[in-house]
Amino acid sequence: MKPLLGFALLLMSFFVTADELVAADKETIAELKQYCKNIAEEDGTDGKELNVFLLECVNQELEAEGYLPIKKL
C-alpha cells in the first residue's frame, strides 16, 4: 500500500509543477517572432493584421514549449 501512496503523491506533485509556467527570455521570444514572420510571409496571416497574427503565433509557440504567453511584442 505504501508504494501505491508514494506513486500517487509523486504523480500529484508532477501535475502541480506542470502548471507552473515560466516566462520566456527575450532571445526565445525574438526567435519565435522571426519564425512567425516567416510563416506570415510564406502562408499569409489569414486576413489578420501582421502584429495580431505575430502575437497569436508567438503565444501558441510559447504555450507549446511550456512558457507563459506575452501581452505584446
PDB file of N, CA, C, O and CB in Angstrom:
ATOM      1  N   MET A   1       0.820  -1.190   0.000  1.00  0.00           N
ATOM      2  CA  MET A   1       0.000   0.000   0.000  1.00  0.00           C
ATOM      3  C   MET A   1       0.872   1.266   0.000  1.00  0.00           C
ATOM      4  O   MET A   1       0.524   2.250  -0.652  1.00  0.00           O
ATOM      5  CB  MET A   1      -0.937  -0.009   1.209  1.00  0.00           C
ATOM      6  N   LYS A   2       1.985   1.249   0.714  1.00  0.00           N
ATOM      7  CA  LYS A   2       2.851   2.425   0.767  1.00  0.00           C
ATOM      8  C   LYS A   2       3.419   2.777  -0.602  1.00  0.00           C
ATOM      9  O   LYS A   2       3.471   3.960  -0.939  1.00  0.00           O
ATOM     10  CB  LYS A   2       3.986   2.194   1.748  1.00  0.00           C
ATOM     11  N   PRO A   3       3.853   1.791  -1.419  1.00  0.00           N
ATOM     12  CA  PRO A   3       4.346   2.163  -2.756  1.00  0.00           C
ATOM     13  C   PRO A   3       3.271   2.830  -3.610  1.00  0.00           C
ATOM     14  O   PRO A   3       3.567   3.734  -4.391  1.00  0.00           O
ATOM     15  CB  PRO A   3       4.872   0.931  -3.479  1.00  0.00           C
ATOM     16  N   LEU A   4       2.041   2.392  -3.462  1.00  0.00           N
ATOM     17  CA  LEU A   4       0.945   2.990  -4.220  1.00  0.00           C
ATOM     18  C   LEU A   4       0.708   4.425  -3.774  1.00  0.00           C
ATOM     19  O   LEU A   4       0.480   5.309  -4.601  1.00  0.00           O
ATOM     20  CB  LEU A   4      -0.338   2.165  -4.057  1.00  0.00           C
ATOM     21  N   LEU A   5       0.760   4.654  -2.477  1.00  0.00           N
ATOM     22  CA  LEU A   5       0.593   6.008  -1.946  1.00  0.00           C
ATOM     23  C   LEU A   5       1.739   6.907  -2.405  1.00  0.00           C
ATOM     24  O   LEU A   5       1.513   8.057  -2.782  1.00  0.00           O
ATOM     25  CB  LEU A   5       0.519   5.982  -0.406  1.00  0.00           C
ATOM     26  N   GLY A   6       2.966   6.388  -2.375  1.00  0.00           N
ATOM     27  CA  GLY A   6       4.112   7.154  -2.831  1.00  0.00           C
ATOM     28  C   GLY A   6       4.000   7.523  -4.295  1.00  0.00           C
ATOM     29  O   GLY A   6       4.313   8.648  -4.683  1.00  0.00           O
ATOM     30  N   PHE A   7       3.556   6.582  -5.106  1.00  0.00           N
ATOM     31  CA  PHE A   7       3.360   6.835  -6.532  1.00  0.00           C
ATOM     32  C   PHE A   7       2.293   7.897  -6.754  1.00  0.00           C
ATOM     33  O   PHE A   7       2.457   8.776  -7.600  1.00  0.00           O
ATOM     34  CB  PHE A   7       2.974   5.542  -7.259  1.00  0.00           C
ATOM     35  N   ALA A   8       1.204   7.822  -6.000  1.00  0.00           N
ATOM     36  CA  ALA A   8       0.131   8.807  -6.130  1.00  0.00           C
ATOM     37  C   ALA A   8       0.628  10.201  -5.767  1.00  0.00           C
ATOM     38  O   ALA A   8       0.292  11.172  -6.445  1.00  0.00           O
ATOM     39  CB  ALA A   8      -1.061   8.424  -5.243  1.00  0.00           C
ATOM     40  N   LEU A   9       1.418  10.308  -4.714  1.00  0.00           N
ATOM     41  CA  LEU A   9       1.964  11.613  -4.324  1.00  0.00           C
ATOM     42  C   LEU A   9       2.932  12.146  -5.368  1.00  0.00           C
ATOM     43  O   LEU A   9       2.940  13.342  -5.660  1.00  0.00           O
ATOM     44  CB  LEU A   9       2.666  11.514  -2.971  1.00  0.00           C
ATOM     45  N   LEU A  10       3.740  11.271  -5.924  1.00  0.00           N
ATOM     46  CA  LEU A  10       4.662  11.673  -6.981  1.00  0.00           C
ATOM     47  C   LEU A  10       3.904  12.179  -8.194  1.00  0.00           C
ATOM     48  O   LEU A  10       4.266  13.199  -8.781  1.00  0.00           O
ATOM     49  CB  LEU A  10       5.567  10.509  -7.376  1.00  0.00           C
ATOM     50  N   LEU A  11       2.865  11.474  -8.564  1.00  0.00           N
ATOM     51  CA  LEU A  11       2.049  11.866  -9.704  1.00  0.00           C
ATOM     52  C   LEU A  11       1.374  13.215  -9.467  1.00  0.00           C
ATOM     53  O   LEU A  11       1.325  14.050 -10.370  1.00  0.00           O
ATOM     54  CB  LEU A  11       1.000  10.798  -9.991  1.00  0.00           C
ATOM     55  N   MET A  12       0.856  13.430  -8.264  1.00  0.00           N
ATOM     56  CA  MET A  12       0.210  14.706  -7.946  1.00  0.00           C
ATOM     57  C   MET A  12       1.213  15.845  -7.976  1.00  0.00           C
ATOM     58  O   MET A  12       0.885  16.937  -8.439  1.00  0.00           O
ATOM     59  CB  MET A  12      -0.467  14.640  -6.575  1.00  0.00           C
ATOM     60  N   SER A  13       2.425  15.616  -7.493  1.00  0.00           N
ATOM     61  CA  SER A  13       3.431  16.682  -7.499  1.00  0.00           C
ATOM     62  C   SER A  13       3.832  17.036  -8.927  1.00  0.00           C
ATOM     63  O   SER A  13       4.148  18.192  -9.210  1.00  0.00           O
ATOM     64  CB  SER A  13       4.672  16.261  -6.687  1.00  0.00           C
ATOM     65  N   PHE A  14       3.825  16.058  -9.828  1.00  0.00           N
ATOM     66  CA  PHE A  14       4.116  16.327 -11.232  1.00  0.00           C
ATOM     67  C   PHE A  14       3.081  17.270 -11.821  1.00  0.00           C
ATOM     68  O   PHE A  14       3.439  18.213 -12.528  1.00  0.00           O
ATOM     69  CB  PHE A  14       4.163  15.024 -12.033  1.00  0.00           C
ATOM     70  N   PHE A  15       1.814  17.034 -11.546  1.00  0.00           N
ATOM     71  CA  PHE A  15       0.765  17.878 -12.103  1.00  0.00           C
ATOM     72  C   PHE A  15       0.795  19.276 -11.516  1.00  0.00           C
ATOM     73  O   PHE A  15       0.458  20.234 -12.211  1.00  0.00           O
ATOM     74  CB  PHE A  15      -0.590  17.253 -11.868  1.00  0.00           C
ATOM     75  N   VAL A  16       1.181  19.422 -10.283  1.00  0.00           N
ATOM     76  CA  VAL A  16       1.281  20.748  -9.664  1.00  0.00           C
ATOM     77  C   VAL A  16       2.402  21.534 -10.325  1.00  0.00           C
ATOM     78  O   VAL A  16       2.211  22.704 -10.656  1.00  0.00           O
ATOM     79  CB  VAL A  16       1.524  20.635  -8.135  1.00  0.00           C
ATOM     80  N   THR A  17       3.556  20.931 -10.525  1.00  0.00           N
ATOM     81  CA  THR A  17       4.667  21.656 -11.125  1.00  0.00           C
ATOM     82  C   THR A  17       4.461  21.866 -12.613  1.00  0.00           C
ATOM     83  O   THR A  17       5.024  22.807 -13.173  1.00  0.00           O
ATOM     84  CB  THR A  17       5.963  20.920 -10.886  1.00  0.00           C
ATOM     85  N   ALA A  18       3.677  21.029 -13.275  1.00  0.00           N
ATOM     86  CA  ALA A  18       3.429  21.188 -14.704  1.00  0.00           C
ATOM     87  C   ALA A  18       2.631  22.454 -14.985  1.00  0.00           C
ATOM     88  O   ALA A  18       2.721  23.015 -16.077  1.00  0.00           O
ATOM     89  CB  ALA A  18       2.692  19.969 -15.255  1.00  0.00           C
ATOM     90  N   ASP A  19       1.852  22.907 -14.008  1.00  0.00           N
ATOM     91  CA  ASP A  19       1.044  24.104 -14.198  1.00  0.00           C
ATOM     92  C   ASP A  19       1.826  25.383 -13.937  1.00  0.00           C
ATOM     93  O   ASP A  19       1.322  26.471 -14.216  1.00  0.00           O
ATOM     94  CB  ASP A  19      -0.161  24.056 -13.300  1.00  0.00           C
ATOM     95  N   GLU A  20       3.024  25.286 -13.418  1.00  0.00           N
ATOM     96  CA  GLU A  20       3.821  26.457 -13.092  1.00  0.00           C
ATOM     97  C   GLU A  20       4.663  26.852 -14.299  1.00  0.00           C
ATOM     98  O   GLU A  20       5.802  26.410 -14.449  1.00  0.00           O
ATOM     99  CB  GLU A  20       4.717  26.187 -11.863  1.00  0.00           C
ATOM    100  N   LEU A  21       4.089  27.685 -15.149  1.00  0.00           N
ATOM    101  CA  LEU A  21       4.781  28.123 -16.349  1.00  0.00           C
ATOM    102  C   LEU A  21       5.742  29.258 -16.005  1.00  0.00           C
ATOM    103  O   LEU A  21       5.522  30.008 -15.053  1.00  0.00           O
ATOM    104  CB  LEU A  21       3.774  28.569 -17.428  1.00  0.00           C
ATOM    105  N   VAL A  22       6.793  29.372 -16.781  1.00  0.00           N
ATOM    106  CA  VAL A  22       7.763  30.442 -16.580  1.00  0.00           C
ATOM    107  C   VAL A  22       7.764  31.346 -17.807  1.00  0.00           C
ATOM    108  O   VAL A  22       7.340  30.944 -18.890  1.00  0.00           O
ATOM    109  CB  VAL A  22       9.185  29.867 -16.314  1.00  0.00           C
ATOM    110  N   ALA A  23       8.239  32.554 -17.624  1.00  0.00           N
ATOM    111  CA  ALA A  23       8.340  33.497 -18.731  1.00  0.00           C
ATOM    112  C   ALA A  23       9.543  33.152 -19.603  1.00  0.00           C
ATOM    113  O   ALA A  23      10.603  32.781 -19.100  1.00  0.00           O
ATOM    114  CB  ALA A  23       8.448  34.945 -18.207  1.00  0.00           C
ATOM    115  N   ALA A  24       9.365  33.278 -20.888  1.00  0.00           N
ATOM    116  CA  ALA A  24      10.459  33.025 -21.829  1.00  0.00           C
ATOM    117  C   ALA A  24      11.418  34.210 -21.829  1.00  0.00           C
ATOM    118  O   ALA A  24      11.017  35.348 -21.583  1.00  0.00           O
ATOM    119  CB  ALA A  24       9.912  32.767 -23.259  1.00  0.00           C
ATOM    120  N   ASP A  25      12.682  33.933 -22.107  1.00  0.00           N
ATOM    121  CA  ASP A  25      13.647  35.018 -22.191  1.00  0.00           C
ATOM    122  C   ASP A  25      13.486  35.756 -23.525  1.00  0.00           C
ATOM    123  O   ASP A  25      12.821  35.268 -24.439  1.00  0.00           O
ATOM    124  CB  ASP A  25      15.090  34.477 -22.034  1.00  0.00           C
ATOM    125  N   LYS A  26      14.098  36.926 -23.620  1.00  0.00           N
ATOM    126  CA  LYS A  26      13.948  37.774 -24.811  1.00  0.00           C
ATOM    127  C   LYS A  26      14.463  37.093 -26.065  1.00  0.00           C
ATOM    128  O   LYS A  26      13.908  37.283 -27.147  1.00  0.00           O
ATOM    129  CB  LYS A  26      14.676  39.091 -24.614  1.00  0.00           C
ATOM    130  N   GLU A  27      15.512  36.305 -25.932  1.00  0.00           N
ATOM    131  CA  GLU A  27      16.079  35.616 -27.089  1.00  0.00           C
ATOM    132  C   GLU A  27      15.087  34.595 -27.660  1.00  0.00           C
ATOM    133  O   GLU A  27      14.931  34.490 -28.876  1.00  0.00           O
ATOM    134  CB  GLU A  27      17.396  34.918 -26.701  1.00  0.00           C
ATOM    135  N   THR A  28      14.434  33.863 -26.796  1.00  0.00           N
ATOM    136  CA  THR A  28      13.439  32.880 -27.238  1.00  0.00           C
ATOM    137  C   THR A  28      12.288  33.581 -27.939  1.00  0.00           C
ATOM    138  O   THR A  28      11.827  33.126 -28.985  1.00  0.00           O
ATOM    139  CB  THR A  28      12.914  32.053 -26.045  1.00  0.00           C
ATOM    140  N   ILE A  29      11.823  34.680 -27.373  1.00  0.00           N
ATOM    141  CA  ILE A  29      10.716  35.427 -27.972  1.00  0.00           C
ATOM    142  C   ILE A  29      11.126  35.971 -29.335  1.00  0.00           C
ATOM    143  O   ILE A  29      10.342  35.921 -30.282  1.00  0.00           O
ATOM    144  CB  ILE A  29      10.269  36.578 -27.047  1.00  0.00           C
ATOM    145  N   ALA A  30      12.346  36.490 -29.442  1.00  0.00           N
ATOM    146  CA  ALA A  30      12.829  37.018 -30.723  1.00  0.00           C
ATOM    147  C   ALA A  30      12.906  35.915 -31.778  1.00  0.00           C
ATOM    148  O   ALA A  30      12.549  36.137 -32.935  1.00  0.00           O
ATOM    149  CB  ALA A  30      14.211  37.675 -30.544  1.00  0.00           C
ATOM    150  N   GLU A  31      13.368  34.733 -31.387  1.00  0.00           N
ATOM    151  CA  GLU A  31      13.442  33.610 -32.323  1.00  0.00           C
ATOM    152  C   GLU A  31      12.049  33.195 -32.792  1.00  0.00           C
ATOM    153  O   GLU A  31      11.835  32.937 -33.976  1.00  0.00           O
ATOM    154  CB  GLU A  31      14.156  32.417 -31.671  1.00  0.00           C
ATOM    155  N   LEU A  32      11.107  33.133 -31.853  1.00  0.00           N
ATOM    156  CA  LEU A  32       9.745  32.747 -32.217  1.00  0.00           C
ATOM    157  C   LEU A  32       9.080  33.812 -33.089  1.00  0.00           C
ATOM    158  O   LEU A  32       8.310  33.487 -33.993  1.00  0.00           O
ATOM    159  CB  LEU A  32       8.909  32.504 -30.957  1.00  0.00           C
ATOM    160  N   LYS A  33       9.378  35.079 -32.817  1.00  0.00           N
ATOM    161  CA  LYS A  33       8.823  36.158 -33.626  1.00  0.00           C
ATOM    162  C   LYS A  33       9.326  36.043 -35.069  1.00  0.00           C
ATOM    163  O   LYS A  33       8.553  36.216 -36.011  1.00  0.00           O
ATOM    164  CB  LYS A  33       9.198  37.537 -33.026  1.00  0.00           C
ATOM    165  N   GLN A  34      10.608  35.754 -35.241  1.00  0.00           N
ATOM    166  CA  GLN A  34      11.159  35.584 -36.583  1.00  0.00           C
ATOM    167  C   GLN A  34      10.542  34.368 -37.274  1.00  0.00           C
ATOM    168  O   GLN A  34      10.226  34.413 -38.463  1.00  0.00           O
ATOM    169  CB  GLN A  34      12.687  35.441 -36.520  1.00  0.00           C
ATOM    170  N   TYR A  35      10.378  33.295 -36.527  1.00  0.00           N
ATOM    171  CA  TYR A  35       9.733  32.096 -37.059  1.00  0.00           C
ATOM    172  C   TYR A  35       8.321  32.425 -37.545  1.00  0.00           C
ATOM    173  O   TYR A  35       7.921  32.007 -38.632  1.00  0.00           O
ATOM    174  CB  TYR A  35       9.689  30.983 -35.988  1.00  0.00           C
ATOM    175  N   CYS A  36       7.577  33.165 -36.745  1.00  0.00           N
ATOM    176  CA  CYS A  36       6.204  33.523 -37.110  1.00  0.00           C
ATOM    177  C   CYS A  36       6.168  34.496 -38.285  1.00  0.00           C
ATOM    178  O   CYS A  36       5.248  34.441 -39.102  1.00  0.00           O
ATOM    179  CB  CYS A  36       5.481  34.133 -35.910  1.00  0.00           C
ATOM    180  N   LYS A  37       7.155  35.388 -38.381  1.00  0.00           N
ATOM    181  CA  LYS A  37       7.243  36.278 -39.546  1.00  0.00           C
ATOM    182  C   LYS A  37       7.439  35.469 -40.811  1.00  0.00           C
ATOM    183  O   LYS A  37       6.841  35.772 -41.844  1.00  0.00           O
ATOM    184  CB  LYS A  37       8.393  37.289 -39.381  1.00  0.00           C
ATOM    185  N   ASN A  38       8.271  34.440 -40.739  1.00  0.00           N
ATOM    186  CA  ASN A  38       8.491  33.574 -41.895  1.00  0.00           C
ATOM    187  C   ASN A  38       7.198  32.871 -42.306  1.00  0.00           C
ATOM    188  O   ASN A  38       6.898  32.753 -43.494  1.00  0.00           O
ATOM    189  CB  ASN A  38       9.580  32.540 -41.587  1.00  0.00           C
ATOM    190  N   ILE A  39       6.444  32.410 -41.324  1.00  0.00           N
ATOM    191  CA  ILE A  39       5.159  31.770 -41.622  1.00  0.00           C
ATOM    192  C   ILE A  39       4.224  32.767 -42.299  1.00  0.00           C
ATOM    193  O   ILE A  39       3.563  32.431 -43.281  1.00  0.00           O
ATOM    194  CB  ILE A  39       4.508  31.212 -40.328  1.00  0.00           C
ATOM    195  N   ALA A  40       4.168  33.989 -41.779  1.00  0.00           N
ATOM    196  CA  ALA A  40       3.293  35.012 -42.352  1.00  0.00           C
ATOM    197  C   ALA A  40       3.671  35.309 -43.795  1.00  0.00           C
ATOM    198  O   ALA A  40       2.795  35.488 -44.642  1.00  0.00           O
ATOM    199  CB  ALA A  40       3.353  36.295 -41.520  1.00  0.00           C
ATOM    200  N   GLU A  41       4.972  35.364 -44.083  1.00  0.00           N
ATOM    201  CA  GLU A  41       5.435  35.642 -45.443  1.00  0.00           C
ATOM    202  C   GLU A  41       5.104  34.496 -46.394  1.00  0.00           C
ATOM    203  O   GLU A  41       4.733  34.722 -47.546  1.00  0.00           O
ATOM    204  CB  GLU A  41       6.940  35.900 -45.445  1.00  0.00           C
ATOM    205  N   GLU A  42       5.240  33.277 -45.908  1.00  0.00           N
ATOM    206  CA  GLU A  42       5.014  32.113 -46.762  1.00  0.00           C
ATOM    207  C   GLU A  42       3.539  31.744 -46.906  1.00  0.00           C
ATOM    208  O   GLU A  42       3.077  31.419 -48.000  1.00  0.00           O
ATOM    209  CB  GLU A  42       5.770  30.937 -46.217  1.00  0.00           C
ATOM    210  N   ASP A  43       2.805  31.798 -45.798  1.00  0.00           N
ATOM    211  CA  ASP A  43       1.428  31.303 -45.795  1.00  0.00           C
ATOM    212  C   ASP A  43       0.370  32.387 -45.639  1.00  0.00           C
ATOM    213  O   ASP A  43      -0.819  32.102 -45.782  1.00  0.00           O
ATOM    214  CB  ASP A  43       1.264  30.312 -44.702  1.00  0.00           C
ATOM    215  N   GLY A  44       0.765  33.613 -45.352  1.00  0.00           N
ATOM    216  CA  GLY A  44      -0.195  34.681 -45.121  1.00  0.00           C
ATOM    217  C   GLY A  44      -0.619  34.735 -43.666  1.00  0.00           C
ATOM    218  O   GLY A  44      -0.175  33.940 -42.837  1.00  0.00           O
ATOM    219  N   THR A  45      -1.487  35.692 -43.376  1.00  0.00           N
ATOM    220  CA  THR A  45      -1.909  35.931 -41.993  1.00  0.00           C
ATOM    221  C   THR A  45      -3.378  35.615 -41.752  1.00  0.00           C
ATOM    222  O   THR A  45      -3.935  36.003 -40.725  1.00  0.00           O
ATOM    223  CB  THR A  45      -1.642  37.362 -41.621  1.00  0.00           C
ATOM    224  N   ASP A  46      -4.002  34.924 -42.677  1.00  0.00           N
ATOM    225  CA  ASP A  46      -5.436  34.600 -42.563  1.00  0.00           C
ATOM    226  C   ASP A  46      -6.299  35.850 -42.424  1.00  0.00           C
ATOM    227  O   ASP A  46      -7.323  35.829 -41.741  1.00  0.00           O
ATOM    228  CB  ASP A  46      -5.675  33.681 -41.365  1.00  0.00           C
ATOM    229  N   GLY A  47      -5.888  36.930 -43.067  1.00  0.00           N
ATOM    230  CA  GLY A  47      -6.662  38.169 -43.031  1.00  0.00           C
ATOM    231  C   GLY A  47      -6.461  39.009 -41.786  1.00  0.00           C
ATOM    232  O   GLY A  47      -7.105  40.047 -41.637  1.00  0.00           O
ATOM    233  N   LYS A  48      -5.595  38.593 -40.903  1.00  0.00           N
ATOM    234  CA  LYS A  48      -5.349  39.354 -39.675  1.00  0.00           C
ATOM    235  C   LYS A  48      -4.233  40.356 -39.925  1.00  0.00           C
ATOM    236  O   LYS A  48      -3.400  40.172 -40.812  1.00  0.00           O
ATOM    237  CB  LYS A  48      -4.984  38.411 -38.492  1.00  0.00           C
ATOM    238  N   GLU A  49      -4.230  41.423 -39.128  1.00  0.00           N
ATOM    239  CA  GLU A  49      -3.115  42.364 -39.165  1.00  0.00           C
ATOM    240  C   GLU A  49      -1.854  41.611 -38.757  1.00  0.00           C
ATOM    241  O   GLU A  49      -1.914  40.680 -37.953  1.00  0.00           O
ATOM    242  CB  GLU A  49      -3.370  43.600 -38.226  1.00  0.00           C
ATOM    243  N   LEU A  50      -0.723  42.011 -39.307  1.00  0.00           N
ATOM    244  CA  LEU A  50       0.524  41.297 -39.050  1.00  0.00           C
ATOM    245  C   LEU A  50       0.843  41.224 -37.563  1.00  0.00           C
ATOM    246  O   LEU A  50       1.227  40.164 -37.068  1.00  0.00           O
ATOM    247  CB  LEU A  50       1.666  41.964 -39.788  1.00  0.00           C
ATOM    248  N   ASN A  51       0.689  42.338 -36.841  1.00  0.00           N
ATOM    249  CA  ASN A  51       1.019  42.339 -35.408  1.00  0.00           C
ATOM    250  C   ASN A  51       0.124  41.392 -34.615  1.00  0.00           C
ATOM    251  O   ASN A  51       0.586  40.723 -33.690  1.00  0.00           O
ATOM    252  CB  ASN A  51       0.900  43.751 -34.841  1.00  0.00           C
ATOM    253  N   VAL A  52      -1.147  41.336 -34.974  1.00  0.00           N
ATOM    254  CA  VAL A  52      -2.080  40.430 -34.299  1.00  0.00           C
ATOM    255  C   VAL A  52      -1.692  38.985 -34.587  1.00  0.00           C
ATOM    256  O   VAL A  52      -1.648  38.150 -33.683  1.00  0.00           O
ATOM    257  CB  VAL A  52      -3.541  40.701 -34.752  1.00  0.00           C
ATOM    258  N   PHE A  53      -1.411  38.703 -35.853  1.00  0.00           N
ATOM    259  CA  PHE A  53      -1.002  37.353 -36.238  1.00  0.00           C
ATOM    260  C   PHE A  53       0.267  36.938 -35.503  1.00  0.00           C
ATOM    261  O   PHE A  53       0.346  35.829 -34.974  1.00  0.00           O
ATOM    262  CB  PHE A  53      -0.784  37.270 -37.752  1.00  0.00           C
ATOM    263  N   LEU A  54       1.263  37.829 -35.470  1.00  0.00           N
ATOM    264  CA  LEU A  54       2.531  37.510 -34.821  1.00  0.00           C
ATOM    265  C   LEU A  54       2.348  37.225 -33.336  1.00  0.00           C
ATOM    266  O   LEU A  54       2.921  36.270 -32.810  1.00  0.00           O
ATOM    267  CB  LEU A  54       3.518  38.650 -35.010  1.00  0.00           C
ATOM    268  N   LEU A  55       1.556  38.045 -32.660  1.00  0.00           N
ATOM    269  CA  LEU A  55       1.334  37.838 -31.232  1.00  0.00           C
ATOM    270  C   LEU A  55       0.654  36.491 -30.978  1.00  0.00           C
ATOM    271  O   LEU A  55       1.058  35.750 -30.082  1.00  0.00           O
ATOM    272  CB  LEU A  55       0.486  38.982 -30.651  1.00  0.00           C
ATOM    273  N   GLU A  56      -0.370  36.176 -31.760  1.00  0.00           N
ATOM    274  CA  GLU A  56      -1.065  34.904 -31.592  1.00  0.00           C
ATOM    275  C   GLU A  56      -0.133  33.733 -31.886  1.00  0.00           C
ATOM    276  O   GLU A  56      -0.119  32.744 -31.153  1.00  0.00           O
ATOM    277  CB  GLU A  56      -2.297  34.844 -32.503  1.00  0.00           C
ATOM    278  N   CYS A  57       0.636  33.846 -32.945  1.00  0.00           N
ATOM    279  CA  CYS A  57       1.565  32.790 -33.333  1.00  0.00           C
ATOM    280  C   CYS A  57       2.629  32.575 -32.259  1.00  0.00           C
ATOM    281  O   CYS A  57       2.895  31.440 -31.863  1.00  0.00           O
ATOM    282  CB  CYS A  57       2.226  33.128 -34.672  1.00  0.00           C
ATOM    283  N   VAL A  58       3.232  33.653 -31.793  1.00  0.00           N
ATOM    284  CA  VAL A  58       4.264  33.551 -30.761  1.00  0.00           C
ATOM    285  C   VAL A  58       3.680  32.923 -29.499  1.00  0.00           C
ATOM    286  O   VAL A  58       4.312  32.060 -28.890  1.00  0.00           O
ATOM    287  CB  VAL A  58       4.862  34.943 -30.444  1.00  0.00           C
ATOM    288  N   ASN A  59       2.495  33.343 -29.106  1.00  0.00           N
ATOM    289  CA  ASN A  59       1.876  32.785 -27.902  1.00  0.00           C
ATOM    290  C   ASN A  59       1.552  31.303 -28.058  1.00  0.00           C
ATOM    291  O   ASN A  59       1.677  30.542 -27.098  1.00  0.00           O
ATOM    292  CB  ASN A  59       0.609  33.554 -27.562  1.00  0.00           C
ATOM    293  N   GLN A  60       1.142  30.885 -29.244  1.00  0.00           N
ATOM    294  CA  GLN A  60       0.901  29.459 -29.482  1.00  0.00           C
ATOM    295  C   GLN A  60       2.193  28.667 -29.331  1.00  0.00           C
ATOM    296  O   GLN A  60       2.201  27.591 -28.735  1.00  0.00           O
ATOM    297  CB  GLN A  60       0.301  29.234 -30.883  1.00  0.00           C
ATOM    298  N   GLU A  61       3.266  29.193 -29.864  1.00  0.00           N
ATOM    299  CA  GLU A  61       4.554  28.509 -29.764  1.00  0.00           C
ATOM    300  C   GLU A  61       5.070  28.503 -28.320  1.00  0.00           C
ATOM    301  O   GLU A  61       5.619  27.506 -27.852  1.00  0.00           O
ATOM    302  CB  GLU A  61       5.582  29.176 -30.690  1.00  0.00           C
ATOM    303  N   LEU A  62       4.886  29.627 -27.626  1.00  0.00           N
ATOM    304  CA  LEU A  62       5.300  29.679 -26.221  1.00  0.00           C
ATOM    305  C   LEU A  62       4.541  28.641 -25.396  1.00  0.00           C
ATOM    306  O   LEU A  62       5.130  27.936 -24.577  1.00  0.00           O
ATOM    307  CB  LEU A  62       5.070  31.091 -25.641  1.00  0.00           C
ATOM    308  N   GLU A  63       3.244  28.554 -25.618  1.00  0.00           N
ATOM    309  CA  GLU A  63       2.424  27.584 -24.895  1.00  0.00           C
ATOM    310  C   GLU A  63       2.893  26.160 -25.191  1.00  0.00           C
ATOM    311  O   GLU A  63       2.975  25.328 -24.287  1.00  0.00           O
ATOM    312  CB  GLU A  63       0.937  27.746 -25.270  1.00  0.00           C
ATOM    313  N   ALA A  64       3.196  25.889 -26.441  1.00  0.00           N
ATOM    314  CA  ALA A  64       3.641  24.553 -26.827  1.00  0.00           C
ATOM    315  C   ALA A  64       4.969  24.185 -26.151  1.00  0.00           C
ATOM    316  O   ALA A  64       5.246  23.011 -25.909  1.00  0.00           O
ATOM    317  CB  ALA A  64       3.786  24.467 -28.349  1.00  0.00           C
ATOM    318  N   GLU A  65       5.776  25.196 -25.853  1.00  0.00           N
ATOM    319  CA  GLU A  65       7.075  24.953 -25.220  1.00  0.00           C
ATOM    320  C   GLU A  65       7.031  25.102 -23.703  1.00  0.00           C
ATOM    321  O   GLU A  65       8.059  24.975 -23.039  1.00  0.00           O
ATOM    322  CB  GLU A  65       8.107  25.901 -25.788  1.00  0.00           C
ATOM    323  N   GLY A  66       5.841  25.370 -23.146  1.00  0.00           N
ATOM    324  CA  GLY A  66       5.692  25.438 -21.693  1.00  0.00           C
ATOM    325  C   GLY A  66       5.992  26.776 -21.070  1.00  0.00           C
ATOM    326  O   GLY A  66       6.324  26.847 -19.886  1.00  0.00           O
ATOM    327  N   TYR A  67       5.882  27.855 -21.851  1.00  0.00           N
ATOM    328  CA  TYR A  67       6.122  29.201 -21.334  1.00  0.00           C
ATOM    329  C   TYR A  67       4.815  29.965 -21.168  1.00  0.00           C
ATOM    330  O   TYR A  67       3.790  29.612 -21.751  1.00  0.00           O
ATOM    331  CB  TYR A  67       7.065  29.969 -22.263  1.00  0.00           C
ATOM    332  N   LEU A  68       4.874  31.007 -20.370  1.00  0.00           N
ATOM    333  CA  LEU A  68       3.739  31.915 -20.217  1.00  0.00           C
ATOM    334  C   LEU A  68       3.537  32.711 -21.507  1.00  0.00           C
ATOM    335  O   LEU A  68       4.502  33.027 -22.203  1.00  0.00           O
ATOM    336  CB  LEU A  68       3.957  32.873 -19.013  1.00  0.00           C
ATOM    337  N   PRO A  69       2.282  33.034 -21.824  1.00  0.00           N
ATOM    338  CA  PRO A  69       2.052  33.900 -23.002  1.00  0.00           C
ATOM    339  C   PRO A  69       2.479  35.328 -22.688  1.00  0.00           C
ATOM    340  O   PRO A  69       2.624  35.716 -21.529  1.00  0.00           O
ATOM    341  CB  PRO A  69       0.551  33.871 -23.435  1.00  0.00           C
ATOM    342  N   ILE A  70       2.675  36.097 -23.756  1.00  0.00           N
ATOM    343  CA  ILE A  70       3.033  37.505 -23.604  1.00  0.00           C
ATOM    344  C   ILE A  70       1.848  38.363 -24.023  1.00  0.00           C
ATOM    345  O   ILE A  70       0.954  37.891 -24.725  1.00  0.00           O
ATOM    346  CB  ILE A  70       4.296  37.857 -24.442  1.00  0.00           C
ATOM    347  N   LYS A  71       1.840  39.615 -23.598  1.00  0.00           N
ATOM    348  CA  LYS A  71       0.720  40.508 -23.923  1.00  0.00           C
ATOM    349  C   LYS A  71       1.004  41.366 -25.135  1.00  0.00           C
ATOM    350  O   LYS A  71       0.080  41.772 -25.840  1.00  0.00           O
ATOM    351  CB  LYS A  71       0.399  41.395 -22.744  1.00  0.00           C
ATOM    352  N   LYS A  72       2.289  41.651 -25.390  1.00  0.00           N
ATOM    353  CA  LYS A  72       2.643  42.450 -26.571  1.00  0.00           C
ATOM    354  C   LYS A  72       4.044  42.081 -27.014  1.00  0.00           C
ATOM    355  O   LYS A  72       4.853  41.572 -26.238  1.00  0.00           O
ATOM    356  CB  LYS A  72       2.546  43.977 -26.275  1.00  0.00           C
ATOM    357  N   LEU A  73       4.310  42.353 -28.287  1.00  0.00           N
ATOM    358  CA  LEU A  73       5.647  42.088 -28.840  1.00  0.00           C
ATOM    359  C   LEU A  73       6.488  43.340 -28.773  1.00  0.00           C
ATOM    360  O   LEU A  73       7.647  43.328 -29.189  1.00  0.00           O
ATOM    361  CB  LEU A  73       5.558  41.585 -30.295  1.00  0.00           C
TER     362      LEU A  73
END
